[in-house]
Amino acid sequence: MDFFVNNFQVFLLIFARMIGIFFTAPLFSSGTIPFRIRAVAAVYIAVCIFPMISASFPPIPENMYEYALLIGEEAFIGVLIGFLLSVIFAAFQLAARFFSFQMALGIAEVIDPFSEIGITLVGQLWTIMGLMVFIAINGPHLLIMAGFESFQRIQIFSLAENSKDVMAAVIDAFGAMFIVALKLSFPILITLFLVSVVLGLLAKAAPQMNIFMLGFPIQIGVGLLIMIVVTGAIAFGMSSALYRAFENLTTFIRAFAR
């Protein structure tokens, strides 16, 4: 207990980084999880890793102003770690939005309980599927391990010195978001495009047919059928994207040790 009291300032820094992770990381940042639960989880993880980190922790500034800045930096690092992973889930929603309009489902939006923003029905389905894949690949454990490694690699007051690496990681994350979204939605996009071409040819061949009204149920039916057929491939693509996101996150964290 005396060791904990004497190093309480170190514990607060660990807690600040963990609470930042839990407020932006996938699954943990969901609005359906109360703030109290997230705070308790952050305290629990901080208590678990505190004995392993405190001994090698750099000296804490005695100046109160510098210590307050340090807490803010630790919280920002945690937010950044969680954000770099949450971008992948934005890719899942973006992929669904790409073809939702072609399926005539783009107008129908619902409030996503996880991100608390309006998304399409298919986007919510893919978000839930992505969370299930995230849990299946042991994502929460990998996230906590990444947070633990960040304490070993990212030293205090080192964020400003590595600002270029931070900006590069954020830019790469957004670039990967569009690439992942396009790869996941491509089979459905190309199928719906071919359906639109066929409907356009029918409209030219038989002008008396009401292709506009006939096209809605056809596009919805074909889109749902293709989604069912490629569900396994979509889940595999999501798991690959999540693994790659964890690899990029690990590379980003280890870049601070150079």
Secondary structure, 3 states (H helix, E strand, C coil): CHHHHHCHHHHHHHHHHHHHHHHHCCCCCCCCCCHHHHHHHHHHHHHHHHHHHHHHCCCCCCCHHHHHHHHHHHHHHHHHHHHHHHHHHHHHHHHHHHHHCCCCCCCCEEECCCCCCEEEHHHHHHHHHHHHHHHHCCHHHHHHHHHHHHHHHCCCCCCHHHHHHHHHHHHHHHHHHHHHHHHHHHHHHHHHHHHHHHHHHHHHHCCCCCHHHHHHHHHHHHHHHHHHHCHHHHHHHHHHHHHHHHHHHHHHHHHHHC
